[in-house]
Amino acid sequence: MAAALLANLLYSTGFVLEKRALTAMPSVSVRNPAKLLRQVISSPLWIGGSLALAAGFGAQLVVYRTLPIAAAQGIFVSGLVLLLLLSAKLLGERTSGRERYAVGAILVALLMVVLSLKEGTDTVGRDAPAPLVLTVCLPSLALGLWLYGSAERRSRSRHRQPTTGVEYGVAVGLLYGVSSLAIKGVSSHLPADWHDGFGGALLDLLRSPYPYLLLFTGAFGLIMSQAALQRCRASLIVPVCTTVTSLFTAVLGTLAFGEALPDDPVRLALRVSGTVLAVAVLLMMPKHDPPAPAAPAEPTLPPKELMP
């Protein structure tokens, strides 16, 4: 639990620092990843944010070794409250009433998932068959890349409406969902005692798909998330991304790693209802920002010759 709360703090801080650094940079583009990387690594503020995210990754490894996937995701999503507070305080972002209700509903949905857990009855899965992992992850990666490309094409349209970033958040969330499953897989291959069987565990890990999925999603997720963060509000895109990641990991990860659903009807209903509610809220979130209010017109004076 302490590691999960620490991961929340590190991830929220990291995203806000990166967003603040990106706001001061020239426009970045996924079509020129080398230039994007040169821009971000030249910013000390961005580097601080990325180090916070990396530390959050380390805390997440600890969480996945001790908690079931669904429980871990419920705790991780509770960090959205901290993110909204930090984005309002440090970035000056304001969410609409509809967006605040949506985030509140998401938190309620994931609280239902957490309440469906019962200590001592929920198993922690340790491994999943490689073909099953690839069957789950490869189509998800393809869908995430396609969605991101569609959002990019629409963003270049001359008559487009200002986007809230929901599509970007879903696309990046799918990549991070695959990354989260890869982190779970890596954690399951780490030995309990580093002095006992480390070499064999490392070879076993390298023969699994997890490190390669982690490298792919890490590289593409970094590039895609930076461009999306620069264009959209962190207070919206990160909650959407986090929700998609959490649902993807909780649902597909639970099945892939053999963590059985609850036998008790009440707990099963809570878990299923929470998942359905979170998906429904995500689908109903606004796709476009309202147009900026027009500046008030300056008063006009009558012609000079008509003035008294």
C-alpha angles and dihedrals in degrees: 000000000000091000091050093051090047090051089052092053094046095046094047092047092046095052093047093049092049092048091050091050093047092051090064095048130087115261113294125209135198087219089071105039095165092057090044092054092047090053097049099043090053090064117084090199092055091047089053090053093048091050089053090052091048090052088050088054089056091051090049091057089058092049094052091054093057109028134054113255095249092051092048092051092050091055093044093054091053085073088075089084090058091046092054091050093049094045091051093046101040103025101033091231119157124199124213122246091253091052092049090052089048093052090047090052090050090053090050090050093052091044086059089054091051092048088054089066124093123192113244095018102066113081125216109228116223106191144002131208110268095230090053092049092051092046089056099039107040097059089044091054091049091049092048093051091047093050092049091050090051091051090049092051091050091048089060093053112115096223099039123137118240106274124224091211099248092134091048090049093051092048095049090041091059091053092047089047089059088045090052091053089049090052089051089051093048091050091053091056095050112103119241089228115042091203094057122070098339094144094051092046090051093051090047090051092050090053090055125080093239103090092047093048088049093052093048096047091042093055098041094037091054094052096042096044094051094054091045093047091052093052101040140044114274089215089066108026095050095051090049092047091046093049093051091046093049096047092045092050096041096048105034095029092053090053096042095049094043098245100157123228117248118280093209110091094220094051091044091051091050093051096046094042092049091052093047092047093051092050092047092051091048091053092050098049114117113267097201136045115238113257115269113261113261117252113254113260117249114246114259122226123221118254113286094244092057095051115102 
